[in-house]
Amino acid sequence: MVDRIEKVGVLGAGLMGHGIAQLAAQADCSVILVDISAKELEKGIAKIQKLWNKDVEKGKLTSEQADELMKRIKTSMDINDFADCDVVIEAIPEIMDLKKETFAKLDQIVKPEAILATNTSQLSITEIASATGRSDRVIGMHFFYPAQVMKLIEIPVGEHTSQKCIDLIVDLSRRMKKETIVCRDTPGFIVNRLLAGLMVEATRVYDEQLASVEDIDKAIKLALGHPMGPFQLFDFSGIDTMVRVADGLRAAYGDRFCIGIGTRNKVRAGDYGQKTGRGFYVY
Ligand SMILES: NC(=O)c1ccc[n+]([C@@H]2O[C@H](COP(=O)([O-])OP(=O)(O)OC[C@H]3O[C@@H](n4cnc5c(N)ncnc54)[C@H](O)[C@@H]3O)[C@@H](O)[C@H]2O)c1
């Protein structure tokens, strides 16, 4: 296994991937960001540039430092460019078959001593690792959205994940200036298992038309001190992704995670939230 992570590959430049690439560059790593969509790569880089520009305006970075940081990130549409990475962090859609197929490919491409990490929200690390021949070097690295802002990285470990692999990922997380918690590989890990209880119940309350979406969000924010209400969070994080997470939890734990029909219909209609311009709210 590698002794220190210097070169980071990030697969997927969407909501999560671009933020992870930005954090890796800020941790002094060279970064290669790969996506199947040129548009997503372009959008991801533009968002990173915008945040570094803001840091320059606020005097947190000089424009030379911002330029240097940007030079560390290369983009590509070819997964073969990950060959000499020390770690590849995957952030593609929450679909087990897609993750397994992708990890099997990465296992063939990326140098054998490297680590393969997944940003999955709730899928089994052990099952994803089973698609590779390096299950001691497969691990979860669960960032929260927006990755640049949220302080925690949850690190679920598979049945075969080695201590050295955990230590290297904890070290990389600290260099990204994040706190970590290491946990067992169970569906939803800690954060999403607990969060989904609230989110799934909110979809039922929505179906019951208990109150307006605005008022339910207001209630949760003001009564519980949450920074945003459940429907704002659905729209912010992507209703498509959240519904996939709930479906995964339902398969594992039963109908207490059964998502309401009104929310499922939003996914069927392509209304995923902020990223498509319409969800529980219109943007
Ligand atoms: N959105 C959140 O709040 C959140 C938080 C934590 C973890 N996650 C997890 O992160 C992962 C990604 O979620 P997201 O919200 O960034 O999704 P997203 O839809 O915003 O981005 C996914 C990206 O993957 C790309 N992609 C799809 N198939 C690909 C492939 N085969 N190879 C390369 N790129 C591919 C897409 O073009 C897109 O840019 C999921 O596993 C999700 O559960 C999401």
Ligand as a Chemical Component Dictionary entry (heavy atoms), coordinates in Angstrom:
data_LIG
# 
_chem_comp.id                   LIG 
_chem_comp.type                 NON-POLYMER 
_chem_comp.pdbx_formal_charge   0 
_chem_comp.three_letter_code    LIG 
# 
loop_
_chem_comp_atom.comp_id 
_chem_comp_atom.atom_id 
_chem_comp_atom.alt_atom_id 
_chem_comp_atom.type_symbol 
_chem_comp_atom.charge 
_chem_comp_atom.model_Cartn_x 
_chem_comp_atom.model_Cartn_y 
_chem_comp_atom.model_Cartn_z 
_chem_comp_atom.pdbx_ordinal 
LIG N1  N1  N 0  -26.015 14.852 -2.781  1  
LIG C1  C1  C 0  -25.672 14.651 -1.529  2  
LIG O1  O1  O 0  -26.090 15.386 -0.608  3  
LIG C2  C2  C 0  -24.733 13.536 -1.167  4  
LIG C3  C3  C 0  -24.075 13.580 0.091   5  
LIG C4  C4  C 0  -23.170 12.569 0.424   6  
LIG C5  C5  C 0  -22.946 11.523 -0.463  7  
LIG N2  N2  N 1  -23.599 11.500 -1.675  8  
LIG C6  C6  C 0  -23.292 10.387 -2.587  9  
LIG O2  O2  O 0  -22.349 10.842 -3.550  10 
LIG C7  C7  C 0  -22.559 10.135 -4.795  11 
LIG C8  C8  C 0  -22.778 11.149 -5.898  12 
LIG O3  O3  O 0  -23.895 11.961 -5.576  13 
LIG P1  P1  P 0  -24.078 13.442 -6.180  14 
LIG O4  O4  O 0  -25.134 14.080 -5.339  15 
LIG O5  O5  O -1 -22.751 14.087 -6.373  16 
LIG O6  O6  O 0  -24.714 13.070 -7.601  17 
LIG P2  P2  P 0  -24.771 13.983 -8.941  18 
LIG O7  O7  O 0  -25.891 13.431 -9.736  19 
LIG O8  O8  O 0  -24.758 15.430 -8.600  20 
LIG O9  O9  O 0  -23.364 13.666 -9.675  21 
LIG C9  C9  C 0  -23.028 12.409 -10.196 22 
LIG C10 C10 C 0  -22.001 12.622 -11.290 23 
LIG O10 O10 O 0  -21.529 11.357 -11.736 24 
LIG C11 C11 C 0  -21.385 11.403 -13.150 25 
LIG N3  N3  N 0  -21.399 10.022 -13.636 26 
LIG C12 C12 C 0  -22.462 9.199  -13.777 27 
LIG N4  N4  N 0  -22.042 7.969  -14.173 28 
LIG C13 C13 C 0  -20.691 8.041  -14.275 29 
LIG C14 C14 C 0  -19.687 7.110  -14.641 30 
LIG N5  N5  N 0  -19.989 5.852  -14.955 31 
LIG N6  N6  N 0  -18.388 7.528  -14.649 32 
LIG C15 C15 C 0  -18.072 8.803  -14.326 33 
LIG N7  N7  N 0  -18.979 9.731  -13.966 34 
LIG C16 C16 C 0  -20.273 9.341  -13.927 35 
LIG C17 C17 C 0  -22.521 12.280 -13.631 36 
LIG O11 O11 O 0  -22.252 12.821 -14.915 37 
LIG C18 C18 C 0  -22.570 13.352 -12.531 38 
LIG O12 O12 O 0  -21.723 14.443 -12.840 39 
LIG C19 C19 C 0  -23.738 9.191  -4.542  40 
LIG O13 O13 O 0  -23.253 7.936  -4.174  41 
LIG C20 C20 C 0  -24.471 9.863  -3.383  42 
LIG O14 O14 O 0  -25.233 8.959  -2.635  43 
LIG C21 C21 C 0  -24.459 12.497 -2.053  44 
# 
loop_
_chem_comp_bond.comp_id 
_chem_comp_bond.atom_id_1 
_chem_comp_bond.atom_id_2 
_chem_comp_bond.value_order 
_chem_comp_bond.pdbx_ordinal 
LIG N1  C1  SING 1  
LIG C1  O1  DOUB 2  
LIG C1  C2  SING 3  
LIG C2  C3  SING 4  
LIG C2  C21 DOUB 5  
LIG C3  C4  DOUB 6  
LIG C4  C5  SING 7  
LIG C5  N2  DOUB 8  
LIG N2  C6  SING 9  
LIG N2  C21 SING 10 
LIG C6  O2  SING 11 
LIG C6  C20 SING 12 
LIG O2  C7  SING 13 
LIG C7  C8  SING 14 
LIG C7  C19 SING 15 
LIG C8  O3  SING 16 
LIG O3  P1  SING 17 
LIG P1  O4  DOUB 18 
LIG P1  O5  SING 19 
LIG P1  O6  SING 20 
LIG O6  P2  SING 21 
LIG P2  O7  DOUB 22 
LIG P2  O8  SING 23 
LIG P2  O9  SING 24 
LIG O9  C9  SING 25 
LIG C9  C10 SING 26 
LIG C10 O10 SING 27 
LIG C10 C18 SING 28 
LIG O10 C11 SING 29 
LIG C11 N3  SING 30 
LIG C11 C17 SING 31 
LIG N3  C12 SING 32 
LIG N3  C16 SING 33 
LIG C12 N4  DOUB 34 
LIG N4  C13 SING 35 
LIG C13 C14 SING 36 
LIG C13 C16 DOUB 37 
LIG C14 N5  SING 38 
LIG C14 N6  DOUB 39 
LIG N6  C15 SING 40 
LIG C15 N7  DOUB 41 
LIG N7  C16 SING 42 
LIG C17 O11 SING 43 
LIG C17 C18 SING 44 
LIG C18 O12 SING 45 
LIG C19 O13 SING 46 
LIG C19 C20 SING 47 
LIG C20 O14 SING 48 
# 
